[in-house]
């Protein structure tokens, strides 16, 4: 059997050549890290190259989605830890968006009131509005965003119950009717992930005693 000839010492790379190759590899790796990996994975773009090729926006979306997923996990964990309610499941009835004008004063005779609440959210800012309602009370609502789709979570709480979910999503508007599962605070949390300020307009009408901003 023929074995390959042992390489001569002159055929092997010198120490200087190895060091030079290692240095070149390190420089290339550092360049890729700064121009590709950081922008595309973390939204960090010190050289602005990632912005030119659209990598920075992709990285920012990844970071935003990761943060949103983490927040959802924390909220789901809180919901799982909360006591289970035996009351009937809440109902949110979808309806066609309305443009009825809202008046700020309650109707004392019928126990009904109508309100309009306007919020301005900076990028990544969140806000929460709650209606104080008794069990079984109903409130019709319409909310709209002026600047695009918003992440929202409709839920309720009371002493002893930290979270009772009604629904969540990411539309630009929603209209429906909220039925209180128990006596407590019921409402909406919004998070602006659009990258620009947006205005949220919430119109409510029904049997509740107070509108309060929690966050």
VENRAQUI-V610995 format. One line per field, one symbol per residue. phi: phi as a letter, one per 40 degrees, with the letter a starting at -180 (. if undefined). A space follows every 50 residues. Layout:
phi->???
This chain:
phi->.cbcccccdcccccdccccccccccccccccccccbccccbbgbbccgcc cccgcccccccccccccccccccccccccccccccccdccbbccacdbbc cbbccccccbgbababbbbbbcdgcbabbbbcbcdgcbacaabbbcbhcb cbacaaaadgbcabcbiaiaccaababbbccacibbibbbbcbcgacbbb bbbbaicababbccb
